[in-house]
């Protein structure tokens, strides 16, 4: 394509749909037609869950993962196109837009490359190079470059300018050097080459800032540290950045230590070689060669190194934040999709010592039936009275499950419930310890105050604990995701991106499960495709005033619930025992005519076939496709008829903590225990084994094979068997292994000192995470401890 300087293709550059589609299709490895169709749907207001479930024919069957990536990348590419247009316009206004430059700008596929190309034309403050140009020294710089036989000192004598402060040859040559250094530092191809070289060969160095040794003792393992940029894991990057943010560590970019001492520096040599100036650094170099060598050194030290340190550290931060957000999102998804106990009467116990154990009983629909506070521990020690109160509540409300928060006094409260069951044989409730992370946040929230205006804040926490056992998803959506505590370094990452990612996870989970429109809370309804907080409140208000919805069509009676909202939401809103059995399934009302044809074919009505295995035997989905509904949708309809409203969550089961193992003092190396995974980080998994302190299974101890991602082996909420490797009571660290044949290392005084990792939860039940050895030492984690010496052994 030929483009003149006066005819830059502005329209093509300005968010050209074809260009955007082509870029996304190439990046995601899908057909342009699939991208174009998806972009049209997204632009029309369709959500990813809706597109993934009900528009498979339109997108060519793109799954929700690809669709989420496309949604995120669409924003980036559109921003790229907007910036491309602005860059072209700016350069054109300067009269400097050439056909060759236009081609390069058109070919740029990243914002970084675009900014590199724009750098020479970007308005900037008055630089040393600009001052030198104003002094008339640019011809001197060009003359030295253009004549291989030139003597820079001799040429410089012809460019003295007293008015500009150029009083001798050295000043003139310094100005020429500044001009060339700026010119070279704005060479887009040189920048790309050096950036790539540093990323693959560079190291990040950390040094303690002088005088901060005592104040920054928690970061002592980072006081003299270096590691290749390309191998730095995300949690370590964030640890180092936190050390810098706290004014303890100084970070810089460099090459391997043995290369850093070379003369000339390898990066200076690379600049000289790339530019092919004829620069030399040896003693026999001619004046021009020697001077150009100094220009290359100046270009690297003054211009490029500082810029690249800032840029690459930012790149590391972005990489680390992206990974940390990914880990948080994955853990949140596992937690939200944890197995629900289902519609059972549940007693929630929020453990406490001095303040008592808060009790709340809910019915199978989650409705609060009763509350109490018992004081079995110090200072009242009303153990028998507490047992009698719990038994009376359990028998009165036919309690089937007892949910016990995993915070302070959790095991003591579990024993209280066990003693109650032993004394009262008629109480047949199963005891389950559940995470109480975020319960206190919910208790003090405006939502909780609205749900239970007359209830004490502390008792609201017991309600939340009971409900999250009954249906984790329905209850946890009421809590700010960051308060649930399954992330690593969540407070150090880009909060806007974190919120966007977590919101997407919640939306995907809620819509994958589906929502009973007659029982769901407003916060849960607000996460349904096509709905928002306002519409969700309107649905609840209508339900409270008019009673249960009998069919999906009645949703249209809700204030501001229009056709678009109905299209997006109806398939995910379920109505059990309503007028139409299909309303309890994931079949979208728009596809009911297809079901009608199927039922006519087998001469049956919906009530006869819904949920009946084999009801459609002998039928082929291809018989019922038409112009609107293709094979993917009809297959989904067949599945829904046989298994209506199927729940993707696993079957409910619980871990059984070992009797008599209640504190760290009860643990001994070699002990095999059952526990629940509470958090998964890139370096391993934290497991609750019932002693108020999560233990760490390092990634190397997760399996008898190499594990690159802990989530390939374990997920949050999973019940696992572990062997105790080491225990450090003083530091509250537990080293665990899932390789049950591993021998426990011999005990030794102070085992674990200088610990390698921290994470999990403290006795208050706050779950947090961290990195490995250096992360623990630097105090960079958001949580408590795990075993150091175990790491030292495991990482050999």
Secondary structure, DSSP 8 states (H G I E B T S, - for coil): ----TT---HHHHTT-HHHHHHHHHHHHTS-HHHHHHHHHHHHTT--HHHHHHH-HHHHTS--HHHHHHHHHHHHHHHHHHHHHHHHHHHHHHTT---HHHHHHHHH--SHHHHHHHHGGGS-----HHHHHHHTT-HHHHHHHHH-TT--HHHHHGGG-BGGGTB-SHHHHHHHHHHHHHHHHHT-HHHHHHHHHHHHHH-EEEEEE-TT-TTTTGGGGGGTEEEEEGGG--HHHHHHHHHHHHTTSEEEEEE--HHHHT-SS-HHHHHHHHHHT-----STT--HHHHHHHHHHHHIIIIIIHHHHHHHHHHHHHHHHHHHHHHHHHHHHHHHHTS----S--EEEEE--STT-EEEEEE-TTS-EEEEEEE--STTT--HHHHHHHHHHHHHHTT--EEEEESSTTHHHHHHHHHHHHHH-TT---EEEEE--TTHHHHHTSHHHHHH-TTS-HHHHHHHHHHHHHH-HHHHHTTS-GGGT---SSTTTS-HHHHHHHHHHHHHHHHHHH-EETTT--HHHHTTSTT--HHHHHHHHHHHHHH----SGGGGGGSTT--HHHHHHHGGGEE-TTSS-GGGGSS--GGGHHHHHHHHHHHT--HHHHTT-TTTTTT--GGGG--SSS-HHHHHHHHHHHHSTT---S---------TT--SGGG--TT-EEEEEEEEEETTEEEEE-SSSS-EEEEGGGS-SS--S-GGGT--TT-EEEEEEEEEETTTTEEEEES-TTS------TTTTTT-S---EE-TT--EE---SHHHHHHT-SSS----HHHHHHHT-
